[in-house]
Amino acid sequence: MPARLARLLGADVEDLRGLGSSHAWTLHRASLADGREVFVKAASDQAGVFAAEVAGLRWLGEAGPDAPVPDVVAADEHMLVLPWLEPASPTPSAAERFGRELAALHTGRRPAEYGAPWDGFIADLPLDNTLSEGRDWPAWYAERRLEPYLRDGARHLSSGEIRLVERVIEDIGTLAGPPEPPSRIHGDLWSGNVQWTGDRALLIDPAAHGGHRETDLAMMALFGTPQLDRILAAYDEAAPLADGWRARVPLHQLHPLLVHVVLFGTTYGATLAEAARAALG
């Protein structure tokens, strides 16, 4: 691995430290002879996953000069290299800055459609990014985000849990709230994908696509994000949210919960059912 990394970066690797693993890949910190410190995600064959992550990071970065994403240092079919981001505590000022920058990401240089022009992944599961081609978000969300993972996760769910999600899909047009234009969203914005560093937070490991901006906010709330109240207050001040957005949080959480059902089985069935009931009101 050090030799491959050196060829990719054009600099000798002086030190390579393992940081554990996640899904099918291993994580590393590398010190280079030219003084750079980088983060490396590596796998024997994750070309599609790494290509989607690279495309997503670069596409999110196109939203504007202050987009809260790191630059991609290098990538190939076996590894992805990012700058090393020294971890820091999530301070109130960093949280408020993150809220403003996330609002700018969502509302600046919006995409024309929901979806994305590349094959997506969430964790190591395929993510259908087929462009909406003029269809509204509720129909696109039901077809591309809820139905596929409900089918794949059905073996882990009771008939009652399946029926609750089916009812949400049937009523999606009335549950989704007022229309929203597409936003550049991270798509998998749980707390582990918010890297606090210095005086700001940066987004990593995206499942990026054109989506509904409330989806990112709902994902941050799902597993708990530090300083979330400050983030949301700064966000809403910079880019006010539509009335009733808090009541729609469970609707937007259904997709990541279905992903967790597919990945981890029955453990998430009860939480999924609770979210579906809340989405139905």
C-alpha positions in Angstrom: 0.0 0.0 0.0 2.7 2.6 0.8 4.2 2.2 -2.7 0.9 2.6 -4.4 0.1 5.6 -2.3 3.5 7.1 -3.1 2.9 6.6 -6.8 -0.5 8.2 -6.6 0.7 11.3 -4.7 4.1 11.7 -6.2 5.8 11.7 -2.8 7.4 9.1 -0.6 5.4 7.8 2.4 7.3 8.3 5.6 4.7 6.9 8.0 1.4 5.1 7.6 -0.9 4.5 10.6 -4.0 2.4 10.6 -7.2 4.0 12.0 -9.4 0.9 11.8 -12.0 -0.1 9.2 -15.5 0.9 8.0 -17.6 -1.4 5.8 -15.3 -2.8 3.2 -12.4 -0.4 3.5 -9.6 0.4 5.8 -8.7 3.9 7.1 -5.2 5.4 7.5 -3.2 8.5 8.3 -0.1 9.0 6.2 2.8 11.4 6.6 4.6 12.3 3.3 8.1 13.2 2.6 7.0 16.6 1.3 5.5 17.5 4.7 1.8 16.7 3.9 -0.4 14.8 6.2 -3.3 12.9 4.5 -6.2 10.7 5.2 -6.5 7.5 3.2 -9.4 5.2 2.6 -8.3 2.0 0.9 -9.9 -1.3 -0.3 -9.1 -4.1 -2.7 -11.9 -3.1 -5.1 -14.2 -0.2 -4.3 -13.9 1.6 -7.6 -17.6 2.5 -7.7 -17.8 3.6 -4.1 -14.7 5.8 -4.3 -15.7 7.3 -7.7 -19.1 8.3 -6.3 -17.5 9.8 -3.2 -15.0 11.8 -5.3 -17.8 13.0 -7.6 -20.0 14.0 -4.7 -17.3 15.9 -2.8 -16.3 17.8 -5.9 -19.9 18.5 -6.9 -20.7 19.8 -3.4 -17.7 22.0 -3.6 -19.1 23.6 -6.7 -21.9 25.2 -4.6 -19.7 28.1 -3.7 -16.3 29.2 -2.3 -17.2 28.5 1.3 -18.8 25.0 0.7 -17.9 23.0 3.8 -16.1 20.1 2.1 -12.5 19.1 1.9 -10.6 19.0 -1.4 -9.9 15.6 -2.9 -6.1 15.1 -3.0 -6.1 12.0 -5.2 -8.1 8.8 -5.9 -8.0 5.6 -7.9 -10.0 2.4 -7.9 -8.3 1.2 -4.7 -8.0 4.4 -2.5 -9.3 7.8 -1.8 -7.0 10.5 -0.4 -8.1 13.6 1.5 -6.2 16.2 3.5 -5.7 15.2 7.1 -8.3 17.2 9.1 -7.1 17.5 12.7 -10.1 16.8 15.0 -11.3 19.6 17.3 -14.1 20.0 19.7 -17.4 21.3 18.3 -17.6 24.9 19.7 -20.6 27.1 19.5 -19.0 29.4 17.0 -18.0 26.6 14.8 -21.5 25.2 15.0 -23.0 28.5 14.0 -20.6 28.8 11.1 -21.5 25.3 10.0 -25.2 26.1 10.0 -24.6 29.2 7.8 -22.3 27.3 5.4 -24.7 24.3 5.2 -27.5 26.8 4.3 -25.3 28.3 1.6 -24.5 24.8 0.3 -28.2 24.0 0.0 -29.3 27.2 -1.5 -26.4 28.2 -3.7 -26.0 27.0 -7.3 -28.9 24.6 -7.1 -29.0 21.6 -9.4 -31.7 21.4 -12.0 -33.0 18.0 -11.0 -33.3 15.6 -8.0 -30.7 12.9 -8.3 -27.2 13.0 -9.8 -25.4 12.1 -13.0 -23.4 9.3 -11.4 -24.1 6.0 -9.8 -24.4 6.5 -6.1 -23.7 4.6 -2.9 -24.7 5.0 0.7 -22.2 3.1 2.8 -21.5 0.2 0.4 -25.1 -0.1 -0.8 -26.0 1.1 -4.3 -28.0 4.4 -4.3 -30.3 5.0 -7.3 -29.4 8.6 -8.4 -31.6 8.5 -11.6 -32.4 12.1 -12.4 -36.0 13.2 -11.8 -36.5 14.7 -15.2 -39.1 17.2 -14.0 -40.9 14.9 -11.5 -41.5 16.4 -8.1 -39.5 15.5 -5.0 -42.2 13.4 -3.2 -42.6 11.0 -6.2 -38.8 10.8 -6.7 -38.1 10.2 -3.0 -40.7 7.4 -2.8 -39.4 5.7 -6.0 -35.6 6.2 -5.6 -35.2 6.2 -1.8 -38.0 4.4 0.0 -39.3 1.7 -2.3 -35.9 0.0 -3.2 -34.8 -0.3 0.4 -38.2 -1.4 1.6 -37.9 -4.3 -0.9 -34.4 -5.1 0.1 -35.2 -4.9 3.8 -38.6 -6.5 3.8 -37.1 -9.9 5.0 -36.1 -8.2 8.3 -39.5 -6.4 8.9 -42.9 -7.5 10.1 -45.9 -7.2 7.9 -47.1 -4.3 10.1 -43.8 -2.5 9.7 -43.9 -2.9 6.0 -47.5 -1.7 5.8 -46.6 1.5 7.7 -43.9 2.5 5.2 -46.2 1.6 2.3 -48.9 3.9 3.8 -46.3 6.7 3.8 -45.4 6.0 0.2 -49.1 6.1 -0.8 -49.7 9.5 1.0 -46.3 11.0 0.2 -47.7 13.8 -1.9 -49.7 15.2 1.1 -47.0 14.5 3.7 -44.0 16.1 2.0 -45.0 19.7 2.7 -44.7 22.7 0.3 -42.6 22.2 -2.9 -38.8 22.8 -2.6 -36.4 23.2 -5.5 -33.6 20.7 -5.6 -30.6 21.3 -3.3 -27.1 20.0 -3.3 -27.3 17.7 -0.2 -24.8 15.5 1.5 -27.3 12.6 1.6 -25.8 10.7 4.6 -25.3 13.5 7.1 -25.1 11.6 10.4 -22.7 13.0 13.1 -19.9 10.7 12.1 -19.7 12.4 8.7 -19.3 15.9 10.2 -15.6 16.5 10.8 -15.0 19.2 13.4 -11.7 20.9 12.8 -10.3 24.2 13.8 -13.1 26.8 13.7 -15.4 25.0 11.4 -16.9 21.7 10.4 -16.5 19.9 7.1 -18.5 17.2 5.4 -17.0 13.9 4.6 -18.2 10.5 3.2 -21.1 12.0 1.2 -23.9 10.2 -0.6 -24.4 13.5 -2.5 -27.2 14.2 -4.9 -29.8 16.8 -5.7 -32.4 16.3 -3.0 -34.6 18.0 -0.4 -32.6 20.2 2.0 -34.7 19.0 5.0 -33.2 15.5 4.4 -29.7 16.6 5.6 -31.2 18.3 8.7 -33.3 15.3 9.6 -30.3 13.0 9.3 -28.3 15.1 11.7 -31.1 14.7 14.2 -31.4 11.0 13.7 -28.3 9.8 15.7 -27.5 13.1 17.4 -25.1 15.8 16.2 -23.2 18.0 18.7 -24.4 21.6 18.9 -27.4 20.7 16.7 -29.7 23.5 18.1 -27.1 26.1 17.3 -26.5 24.6 13.8 -30.2 24.7 13.1 -30.8 28.2 14.5 -28.0 29.6 12.3 -29.2 27.6 9.3 -32.8 28.8 9.7 -31.6 32.4 10.1 -29.6 32.2 6.9 -32.1 30.2 4.8 -35.5 30.1 6.5 -37.2 26.7 6.5 -40.8 26.1 5.4 -43.5 26.0 8.1 -43.9 22.6 9.6 -40.4 21.3 8.8 -39.9 19.8 12.2 -43.0 17.7 11.8 -41.5 16.3 8.6 -38.3 15.2 10.1 -39.5 11.6 10.5 -40.5 11.4 6.8 -36.9 12.3 5.8 -35.5 9.8 8.4 -37.3 6.9 6.8 -34.6 6.4 4.0 -31.6 6.2 6.4 -33.6 3.9 8.7 -34.4 1.6 5.8 -30.7 1.6 4.8 -29.9 0.5 8.4 -32.5 -2.2 8.2 -30.8 -3.5 5.0 -27.4 -3.3 6.6 -28.1 -4.4 10.1 -31.4 -6.3 10.1 -34.3 -6.4 12.5 -32.6 -4.1 15.1 -34.0 -1.0 13.4 -37.5 -2.3 12.6 -39.2 -0.7 15.7 -37.5 2.7 15.1 -38.5 2.6 11.5 -42.1 1.9 12.4 -42.1 4.7 15.0 -40.8 7.2 12.3 -43.4 6.0 9.8 -46.2 6.6 12.4 -44.8 10.0 13.1 -44.6 10.8 9.4 -48.2 9.8 9.0 -49.2 12.1 11.9 
